[in-house]
Amino acid sequence: MTTQTREYFAPGSVDDALRVLSERPHAHLLAGGTDLLNDLRHGLIEPGDVVDLAGVAELGGLDEAPDGVRIGATVTMRELLAAPLGDRLRALREAADLLGGRQIQAAATVGGNLCQGSPAAEVATALLAHGALVDVAGPRGRRTMPVAELFAGPRRTTLAPEEILVAIRVGVADAGWSSAYRRIDLRRSVDIAIVSASAALDIDAGVVRSARVAVGAARPVPFLVPEAAAALEGVAVGDEAALAAATGRAAEAARSASSPITDVRAGAEYRRAMVGVVVERAVRAAVEEGR
């Protein structure tokens, strides 16, 4: 049996990175390193070969085009927050602003946060609410899928070992929806969410025409709640009684769709109750943005 030595690779292109992964499919991908180094330190993964993606230009950059916004997988939270997006993608930017302190935000990447596969990943619910797509490259070519199809379970994604997340894309119409991200945590910037939620609303002439509501840390994967979205659609945001009733129905739908766990940070029943709270807060904040 041949034992491969641990090596460091610094590819200059996506194709170069894929060639390395075809030979060493179990190599660790290094983007910002905030999760990789923490996992190594705590023994959650075994040391191995490292493929540093910092030199792959195609994985970087945040670009606006007539058809929407493209966010490279290695764009950092700080770069995302500094981008001149105006009121667009507010939920995503609010989520990025709560991911760690400034030092972590300067290193942590959007793609890395997604590919960690955490049910509580900060940007996951926001991108679900924004209707995002992800571009993936692998030995069989490239493919695009809804971000919801990326998640497979705690610390797992649907990416094959030799595949790379290249970019995240949000359509021009979806990027302009009013949106908000809210979470409950123990200590801001140094803890992950106990539960989180994002809401995105297409408000036209004072009426919610379409909606998306996503919840994190309340199932094995971040998830959309179509029933919560349906509860909000058709509501006049200027009718406080109707809005309150619709928001309450959305919160209840999200609670019913949740199956949280008990861990060191919170109990399952507390989490389930708080799902309704963060959904109501996210919806209310999105409505205020849209007024």
DRENDO-1510 file (C-alpha; in Angstrom, 1 decimal, always signed):
<recs>
REC; n; res; u; v; w
REC; 1; MET; +0.0; +0.0; +0.0 .
REC; 2; THR; +1.3; +3.4; -0.9 .
REC; 3; THR; +1.0; +6.3; +1.6 .
REC; 4; GLN; +0.9; +9.8; +0.1 .
REC; 5; THR; +2.7; +12.5; +1.9 .
REC; 6; ARG; +0.7; +15.6; +3.0 .
REC; 7; GLU; +1.3; +18.4; +0.5 .
REC; 8; TYR; +0.2; +22.0; -0.1 .
REC; 9; PHE; -1.1; +23.0; -3.5 .
REC; 10; ALA; -1.8; +26.5; -4.8 .
REC; 11; PRO; -3.6; +26.2; -8.1 .
REC; 12; GLY; -4.0; +29.2; -10.3 .
REC; 13; SER; -7.3; +28.3; -11.9 .
REC; 14; VAL; -10.4; +26.2; -11.3 .
REC; 15; ASP; -9.2; +23.6; -13.8 .
REC; 16; ASP; -5.8; +23.4; -12.0 .
REC; 17; ALA; -7.7; +22.9; -8.7 .
REC; 18; LEU; -9.9; +20.2; -10.2 .
REC; 19; ARG; -6.8; +18.4; -11.5 .
REC; 20; VAL; -5.4; +18.3; -8.0 .
REC; 21; LEU; -8.7; +17.0; -6.5 .
REC; 22; SER; -8.9; +14.3; -9.2 .
REC; 23; GLU; -5.7; +12.9; -7.8 .
REC; 24; ARG; -6.3; +13.7; -4.2 .
REC; 25; PRO; -10.1; +13.8; -3.7 .
REC; 26; HIS; -9.8; +13.9; +0.1 .
REC; 27; ALA; -7.6; +17.0; +0.2 .
REC; 28; HIS; -8.9; +19.9; +2.3 .
REC; 29; LEU; -9.9; +23.0; +0.4 .
REC; 30; LEU; -8.6; +26.2; +2.0 .
REC; 31; ALA; -10.5; +29.5; +1.4 .
REC; 32; GLY; -10.6; +31.7; +4.5 .
REC; 33; GLY; -9.5; +28.9; +6.8 .
REC; 34; THR; -11.7; +30.0; +9.7 .
REC; 35; ASP; -13.6; +26.7; +9.8 .
REC; 36; LEU; -10.7; +24.4; +8.5 .
REC; 37; LEU; -8.2; +25.5; +11.1 .
REC; 38; ASN; -10.8; +25.3; +13.9 .
REC; 39; ASP; -11.8; +21.7; +12.8 .
REC; 40; LEU; -8.2; +20.6; +12.7 .
REC; 41; ARG; -7.6; +22.1; +16.1 .
REC; 42; HIS; -10.5; +20.3; +17.7 .
REC; 43; GLY; -9.8; +17.0; +15.9 .
REC; 44; LEU; -13.0; +17.1; +13.8 .
REC; 45; ILE; -11.1; +16.3; +10.7 .
REC; 46; GLU; -7.8; +14.5; +10.0 .
REC; 47; PRO; -4.8; +16.5; +8.7 .
REC; 48; GLY; -4.2; +16.0; +5.0 .
REC; 49; ASP; -3.3; +17.7; +1.8 .
REC; 50; VAL; -4.4; +21.3; +1.4 .
REC; 51; VAL; -5.6; +23.0; -1.8 .
REC; 52; ASP; -5.3; +26.8; -1.3 .
REC; 53; LEU; -7.9; +28.5; -3.4 .
REC; 54; ALA; -6.7; +32.1; -2.8 .
REC; 55; GLY; -4.9; +32.3; -6.2 .
REC; 56; VAL; -8.0; +31.2; -8.2 .
REC; 57; ALA; -9.2; +34.5; -9.6 .
REC; 58; GLU; -12.5; +33.0; -10.9 .
REC; 59; LEU; -13.6; +32.2; -7.4 .
REC; 60; GLY; -13.3; +35.9; -6.3 .
REC; 61; GLY; -15.1; +39.1; -7.1 .
REC; 62; LEU; -18.6; +40.5; -6.6 .
REC; 63; ASP; -20.1; +41.5; -9.9 .
REC; 64; GLU; -23.3; +43.2; -10.9 .
REC; 65; ALA; -24.8; +42.5; -14.3 .
REC; 66; PRO; -28.2; +43.1; -16.0 .
REC; 67; ASP; -29.3; +39.6; -14.9 .
REC; 68; GLY; -28.3; +39.9; -11.2 .
REC; 69; VAL; -25.5; +39.7; -8.8 .
REC; 70; ARG; -22.6; +37.2; -8.9 .
REC; 71; ILE; -20.7; +36.5; -5.7 .
REC; 72; GLY; -17.5; +34.5; -6.0 .
REC; 73; ALA; -17.1; +31.7; -3.6 .
REC; 74; THR; -14.0; +33.2; -2.0 .
REC; 75; VAL; -15.5; +36.6; -1.5 .
REC; 76; THR; -15.0; +37.5; +2.2 .
REC; 77; MET; -17.7; +38.8; +4.6 .
REC; 78; ARG; -15.8; +42.1; +4.8 .
REC; 79; GLU; -15.7; +42.4; +1.0 .
REC; 80; LEU; -19.5; +41.6; +0.8 .
REC; 81; LEU; -20.2; +44.3; +3.4 .
REC; 82; ALA; -18.1; +46.8; +1.6 .
REC; 83; ALA; -19.7; +46.2; -1.8 .
REC; 84; PRO; -21.9; +49.1; -3.1 .
REC; 85; LEU; -25.1; +47.2; -3.2 .
REC; 86; GLY; -27.4; +49.8; -1.8 .
REC; 87; ASP; -30.6; +48.2; -0.4 .
REC; 88; ARG; -30.1; +45.0; -2.3 .
REC; 89; LEU; -29.4; +41.7; -0.6 .
REC; 90; ARG; -29.9; +43.3; +2.8 .
REC; 91; ALA; -30.6; +39.9; +4.5 .
REC; 92; LEU; -27.3; +38.5; +3.2 .
REC; 93; ARG; -25.4; +41.6; +4.4 .
REC; 94; GLU; -27.0; +41.5; +7.8 .
REC; 95; ALA; -26.0; +37.9; +8.2 .
REC; 96; ALA; -22.4; +38.6; +7.1 .
REC; 97; ASP; -22.3; +41.4; +9.6 .
REC; 98; LEU; -23.1; +39.0; +12.5 .
REC; 99; LEU; -20.5; +36.4; +11.5 .
REC; 100; GLY; -17.7; +36.8; +14.0 .
REC; 101; GLY; -15.7; +39.9; +14.7 .
REC; 102; ARG; -13.8; +42.0; +12.2 .
REC; 103; GLN; -10.8; +39.7; +12.0 .
REC; 104; ILE; -13.0; +36.7; +11.2 .
REC; 105; GLN; -15.0; +38.7; +8.7 .
REC; 106; ALA; -11.8; +39.6; +6.9 .
REC; 107; ALA; -11.0; +35.9; +6.3 .
REC; 108; ALA; -14.3; +34.0; +6.3 .
REC; 109; THR; -15.7; +33.5; +2.8 .
REC; 110; VAL; -19.3; +33.2; +1.6 .
REC; 111; GLY; -18.6; +29.9; -0.1 .
REC; 112; GLY; -16.8; +28.5; +2.9 .
REC; 113; ASN; -19.7; +29.3; +5.2 .
REC; 114; LEU; -22.0; +27.5; +2.9 .
REC; 115; CYS; -19.8; +24.5; +2.3 .
REC; 116; GLN; -19.2; +23.9; +6.0 .
REC; 117; GLY; -22.7; +22.4; +6.0 .
REC; 118; SER; -23.8; +23.8; +9.3 .
REC; 119; PRO; -27.5; +24.1; +10.0 .
REC; 120; ALA; -26.7; +27.4; +11.6 .
REC; 121; ALA; -24.5; +28.8; +8.8 .
REC; 122; GLU; -25.1; +32.6; +8.8 .
REC; 123; VAL; -25.4; +33.2; +5.1 .
REC; 124; ALA; -27.5; +30.1; +4.3 .
REC; 125; THR; -30.9; +31.3; +5.3 .
REC; 126; ALA; -30.3; +34.6; +3.7 .
REC; 127; LEU; -29.4; +33.1; +0.4 .
REC; 128; LEU; -32.3; +30.7; +0.6 .
REC; 129; ALA; -34.6; +33.7; +1.0 .
REC; 130; HIS; -32.9; +35.5; -1.8 .
REC; 131; GLY; -33.6; +32.6; -4.2 .
REC; 132; ALA; -29.9; +32.1; -4.8 .
REC; 133; LEU; -28.3; +29.6; -7.3 .
REC; 134; VAL; -24.8; +28.1; -6.9 .
REC; 135; ASP; -22.4; +27.3; -9.7 .
REC; 136; VAL; -20.4; +24.2; -9.2 .
REC; 137; ALA; -17.4; +22.8; -11.2 .
REC; 138; GLY; -16.2; +19.2; -11.3 .
REC; 139; PRO; -14.6; +16.6; -13.5 .
REC; 140; ARG; -17.8; +16.2; -15.5 .
REC; 141; GLY; -18.2; +19.8; -16.2 .
REC; 142; ARG; -20.2; +22.6; -14.6 .
REC; 143; ARG; -23.7; +22.7; -13.2 .
REC; 144; THR; -26.0; +25.1; -11.5 .
REC; 145; MET; -28.5; +24.3; -8.8 .
REC; 146; PRO; -30.7; +26.1; -6.2 .
REC; 147; VAL; -28.8; +26.8; -3.0 .
REC; 148; ALA; -31.3; +24.6; -1.2 .
REC; 149; GLU; -30.0; +21.6; -3.0 .
REC; 150; LEU; -26.5; +22.2; -1.6 .
REC; 151; PHE; -27.2; +21.1; +1.9 .
REC; 152; ALA; -27.3; +17.3; +2.8 .
REC; 153; GLY; -27.1; +17.4; +6.6 .
REC; 154; PRO; -24.9; +18.6; +9.5 .
REC; 155; ARG; -21.4; +19.2; +8.1 .
REC; 156; ARG; -22.4; +17.6; +4.8 .
REC; 157; THR; -23.2; +19.0; +1.4 .
REC; 158; THR; -24.2; +17.4; -1.9 .
REC; 159; LEU; -20.8; +18.3; -3.5 .
REC; 160; ALA; -18.7; +15.4; -4.6 .
REC; 161; PRO; -15.1; +15.3; -3.1 .
REC; 162; GLU; -13.7; +16.4; -6.4 .
REC; 163; GLU; -16.1; +19.3; -6.9 .
REC; 164; ILE; -15.7; +23.0; -6.1 .
REC; 165; LEU; -18.3; +25.7; -5.4 .
REC; 166; VAL; -17.4; +28.5; -7.9 .
REC; 167; ALA; -20.0; +31.2; -7.3 .
REC; 168; ILE; -23.4; +32.2; -5.9 .
REC; 169; ARG; -25.8; +34.1; -8.1 .
REC; 170; VAL; -29.0; +36.0; -7.2 .
REC; 171; GLY; -31.3; +37.2; -10.0 .
REC; 172; VAL; -31.8; +40.9; -10.5 .
REC; 173; ALA; -35.5; +40.9; -9.4 .
REC; 174; ASP; -34.8; +38.7; -6.3 .
REC; 175; ALA; -31.9; +40.9; -5.2 .
REC; 176; GLY; -34.2; +43.9; -5.1 .
REC; 177; TRP; -36.8; +42.3; -2.8 .
REC; 178; SER; -37.1; +43.8; +0.7 .
REC; 179; SER; -35.3; +41.4; +3.1 .
REC; 180; ALA; -34.0; +40.9; +6.6 .
REC; 181; TYR; -32.0; +38.4; +8.7 .
REC; 182; ARG; -32.6; +37.9; +12.4 .
REC; 183; ARG; -31.1; +35.4; +14.9 .
REC; 184; ILE; -31.0; +34.6; +18.5 .
REC; 185; ASP; -27.5; +33.9; +20.0 .
REC; 186; LEU; -25.8; +33.9; +23.4 .
REC; 187; ARG; -23.0; +36.4; +22.6 .
REC; 188; ARG; -23.0; +38.5; +19.5 .
REC; 189; SER; -20.0; +38.0; +17.1 .
REC; 190; VAL; -18.5; +35.1; +19.1 .
REC; 191; ASP; -21.3; +32.5; +18.8 .
REC; 192; ILE; -23.3; +30.9; +16.2 .
REC; 193; ALA; -27.1; +31.2; +16.0 .
REC; 194; ILE; -29.3; +29.3; +18.4 .
REC; 195; VAL; -32.0; +29.8; +15.7 .
REC; 196; SER; -32.1; +32.2; +12.7 .
REC; 197; ALA; -34.5; +33.3; +10.0 .
REC; 198; SER; -34.5; +35.3; +6.9 .
REC; 199; ALA; -37.4; +36.8; +5.1 .
REC; 200; ALA; -37.6; +38.3; +1.6 .
REC; 201; LEU; -40.7; +40.1; +0.3 .
REC; 202; ASP; -41.6; +41.4; -3.1 .
REC; 203; ILE; -43.8; +44.4; -2.1 .
REC; 204; ASP; -45.6; +46.2; -4.8 .
REC; 205; ALA; -48.1; +49.0; -4.3 .
REC; 206; GLY; -48.2; +48.2; -0.6 .
REC; 207; VAL; -49.0; +44.5; -1.1 .
REC; 208; VAL; -46.8; +41.5; -0.6 .
REC; 209; ARG; -46.8; +39.9; -4.1 .
REC; 210; SER; -44.3; +37.1; -3.3 .
REC; 211; ALA; -42.4; +36.0; -0.3 .
REC; 212; ARG; -39.7; +33.6; +0.9 .
REC; 213; VAL; -39.0; +32.6; +4.5 .
REC; 214; ALA; -36.0; +30.5; +5.5 .
REC; 215; VAL; -35.0; +29.1; +8.9 .
REC; 216; GLY; -31.7; +27.9; +10.3 .
REC; 217; ALA; -30.5; +25.8; +13.2 .
REC; 218; ALA; -34.0; +24.1; +13.6 .
REC; 219; ARG; -33.5; +21.1; +11.3 .
REC; 220; PRO; -30.4; +19.2; +10.1 .
REC; 221; VAL; -30.2; +21.7; +7.2 .
REC; 222; PRO; -31.3; +25.3; +6.7 .
REC; 223; PHE; -34.7; +25.2; +5.0 .
REC; 224; LEU; -37.4; +27.3; +3.3 .
REC; 225; VAL; -40.9; +27.3; +4.7 .
REC; 226; PRO; -43.3; +27.6; +1.8 .
REC; 227; GLU; -46.3; +27.7; +4.2 .
REC; 228; ALA; -44.9; +30.7; +5.9 .
REC; 229; ALA; -44.4; +32.5; +2.6 .
REC; 230; ALA; -47.9; +31.7; +1.5 .
REC; 231; ALA; -49.3; +33.2; +4.8 .
REC; 232; LEU; -47.7; +36.5; +3.8 .
REC; 233; GLU; -48.6; +36.7; +0.2 .
REC; 234; GLY; -51.4; +39.1; -0.7 .
REC; 235; VAL; -51.2; +41.0; +2.6 .
REC; 236; ALA; -51.4; +44.8; +2.5 .
REC; 237; VAL; -48.5; +45.9; +4.7 .
REC; 238; GLY; -50.3; +49.1; +5.6 .
REC; 239; ASP; -53.1; +47.1; +7.3 .
REC; 240; GLU; -51.6; +46.5; +10.7 .
REC; 241; ALA; -54.2; +44.0; +11.8 .
REC; 242; ALA; -53.9; +41.9; +8.6 .
REC; 243; LEU; -50.1; +42.1; +8.7 .
REC; 244; ALA; -50.0; +41.0; +12.4 .
REC; 245; ALA; -52.3; +38.1; +11.6 .
REC; 246; ALA; -50.3; +37.0; +8.6 .
REC; 247; THR; -47.0; +37.3; +10.4 .
REC; 248; GLY; -48.4; +35.2; +13.3 .
REC; 249; ARG; -49.5; +32.5; +10.8 .
REC; 250; ALA; -46.0; +32.6; +9.2 .
REC; 251; ALA; -44.4; +32.2; +12.5 .
REC; 252; GLU; -46.6; +29.2; +13.4 .
REC; 253; ALA; -45.9; +27.6; +10.1 .
REC; 254; ALA; -42.2; +27.9; +10.7 .
REC; 255; ARG; -42.5; +26.4; +14.2 .
REC; 256; SER; -44.5; +23.5; +12.8 .
REC; 257; ALA; -41.9; +22.9; +10.1 .
REC; 258; SER; -39.0; +22.8; +12.6 .
REC; 259; SER; -37.5; +19.7; +14.3 .
REC; 260; PRO; -34.8; +21.2; +16.5 .
REC; 261; ILE; -32.3; +19.4; +18.7 .
REC; 262; THR; -31.2; +19.9; +22.3 .
REC; 263; ASP; -27.5; +20.7; +22.7 .
REC; 264; VAL; -25.2; +22.7; +25.0 .
REC; 265; ARG; -26.6; +26.0; +23.6 .
REC; 266; ALA; -30.3; +25.5; +23.9 .
REC; 267; GLY; -33.1; +23.0; +24.4 .
REC; 268; ALA; -35.3; +21.8; +21.5 .
REC; 269; GLU; -38.5; +23.3; +22.9 .
REC; 270; TYR; -36.8; +26.7; +23.5 .
REC; 271; ARG; -35.5; +26.6; +19.9 .
REC; 272; ARG; -38.9; +25.7; +18.5 .
REC; 273; ALA; -40.5; +28.7; +20.3 .
REC; 274; MET; -37.7; +31.0; +19.2 .
REC; 275; VAL; -38.2; +30.0; +15.6 .
REC; 276; GLY; -41.5; +31.8; +15.6 .
REC; 277; VAL; -39.9; +34.9; +17.3 .
REC; 278; VAL; -37.1; +35.3; +14.7 .
REC; 279; VAL; -39.5; +34.7; +11.8 .
REC; 280; GLU; -41.7; +37.5; +13.1 .
REC; 281; ARG; -38.8; +39.8; +13.6 .
REC; 282; ALA; -37.4; +39.1; +10.2 .
REC; 283; VAL; -40.7; +39.6; +8.5 .
REC; 284; ARG; -41.3; +42.9; +10.3 .
REC; 285; ALA; -37.9; +44.1; +9.5 .
REC; 286; ALA; -38.3; +43.2; +5.8 .
REC; 287; VAL; -41.7; +45.1; +5.8 .
REC; 288; GLU; -40.1; +48.2; +7.2 .
REC; 289; GLU; -37.4; +48.1; +4.6 .
REC; 290; GLY; -40.0; +47.9; +1.9 .
REC; 291; ARG; -42.0; +50.9; +3.0 .
</recs>
